[in-house]
């Protein structure tokens, strides 16, 4: 009996310490600054500094298009920076102004932690307000990859006319469970402890980071793109999002892993995304 109690206590201690370490590592990911700028691709751009709606100083790039006021905001994944999606920005810049920015605690933006989507909504709202107030831009499309896609789906603003997401999650709580999947049955207490730490240390409930709940009744056109073989954000997340909003277009890219949907067939990808934005951002 004493041995069984010792084993149970050991397992409990391991679960607490391991989940606590994972939690703090997750909200403090390594800061990645890609050594690439729009000018390296032959694109003129303006360095932008603006604030999130809760006061975090953020770093952005505006790639202007003199033929239009229509603008697409491009948002990166976790853990990356705005330069990570310059390949996407390059083809969008043919027909739109493109605004890229680093989420809080990533790239060159300020902020000490990431919340994987919950507070990052304020970063996007700050970007939208900046474009409206400083550039008189009110016709906006959102393009978000992974984390950026989830944030795009959780923000409701009258200036946003269309949303394209690539590999967005439906519920952050699902991704936390997926993160612990190798622990089999123990993934559930690990996920619960992670949720508890969010409440205790950040006053955030990860259940509230739920794009699937946010898109249930929107009138805005949405295109959901997802990699069929995504090992980081499983493709079932795309189906959950589509179940929440049947009006959204769903495109599952066959044989693609996380981050490979564009590279599988760049011409088809760019044509479909451009066509979607051109048809809806107006």
C-alpha positions, 0 to 999 in steps of 0.5 A, a space after each residue: 500500500 505504501 508503495 502504491 501511495 508513493 507511486 501515486 504521489 510521484 506521478 502527481 508531482 511529475 504532472 504538476 511540475 512538468 505541466 508548470 514548466 511547459 506552461 511557462 515555456 509556452 508563454 515565453 517562447 524564443 524570440 525569432 527575428 527573421 533576417 528578411 525585409 520587404 525590400 529584399 523582395 523588391 517591395 517598398 515599405 514603411 516601418 510602422 509602430 502602433 499600439 494594441 488596444 491594451 497598450 502594447 507597443 507593436 512593430 509592423 510593415 506597410 507595403 503600399 499599393 498606389 492603385 487601391 486603398 483596400 488592405 490585407 492584414 497578414 498575421 504570423 503563427 507561433 512562434 514566428 514573426 512578420 517576416 515569416 509570411 513575406 512570401 504570402 505578402 508578396 503575392 497579395 501586394 500585387 492587388 492590395 496594400 499589405 500590413 504585417 505586424 509582430 504579435 506581442 512578445 514576438 519579433 520586434 514587438 514589445 510584450 513579455 508573454 504570448 497567450 496564443 490568441 486570447 490577448 492577441 485579439 487586442 493586437 489585431 484590433 490595434 492594427 485595424 484602428 491604426 489603419 483607419 485613423 492614420 491611413 484612412 483605410 476601412 476596407 480590410 481583409 484578414 489573412 492569418 496563418 495558424 495562431 494568426 488565423 485563430 486571432 482573425 476569426 476571434 475579432 469582429 470589426 466593421 472594417 473587416 470585409 473578408 477573412 482567409 485562414 490557413 491552419 487555424 485552431 478551432 479551440 485553444 483547449 483542443 491544441 493544449 490536449 493535442 500538445 500532450 497527446 504522447 502522454 495518452 490518458 495523462 494528457 487530460 490532467 496535464 491539459 486541466 493543470 495548464 488551464 488552471 495555470 492560465 487562470 491563476 497566473 494570467 487570469 485567462 481561461 483558455 476555453 475563451 480562446 475559441 474561434 469556433 464560438 466566434 464565427 457561429 453567426 458572422 455575415 463576413 465571408 470566410 475561407 478556411 484553408 488547412 493542411 490535410 496531414 497537419 501534425 501541429 494543428 490537426 485537420 479536425 480543427 478545420 472541420 470543427 470551424 466549418 461545422 460552426 459556420 457552414 457558410 464558410 468555404 473549406 479547402 483541405 490541401 491534400 498531402 500538406 503538412 503544417 505550413 506547406 499548404 502554399 508550397 504544395 501548389 503556389 499558383 493554385 493557392 495564390 489564385 484562390 486567395 486573391 480571387 477570394 479577397 478581390 471578390 469580398 473586400 469591397 
